[in-house]
Amino acid sequence: MMFFKPVVVSTFAILATAAAPTTTTSQCNTGAAQCCNSVGAANSLPGAAAIIGLLGIILQDPSVVVGLNCVNIVGSACNQQPVCCTNNNFNGVINIGCTPISL
């Protein structure tokens, strides 16, 4: 029975580290941290496919994480979802390649 407890703790530690990575705003080396109204996979986030089509964006990976209706984070204020994205070329309408961050 003593062997079981360390295995369970180790398993939970591994699962916790396997969760979606988060970075801090100081680690956002792709530009300004963004605050988005919604964040999710491009192929399942409501409204993302329509925006991608209208803007003529071609995604190599349809499950890439995108943010919709994003603005630069000023200070540490973000009431929606703070992210760091690699492609912010669409004036906040859609940001591509996003990773959740902590403020």
Buried (B, 14 or more C-beta within 10 A) or exposed (E): EEEEEEEEEEEEEEEEEEEEEEBEBEEBEBEBBBBBBBBBEBBEBEBBEEBBEEEEBEBEEEEBBBBBBBBEBEEEEBEBBBBBBEBBEBEBEBBBBBBBBEE
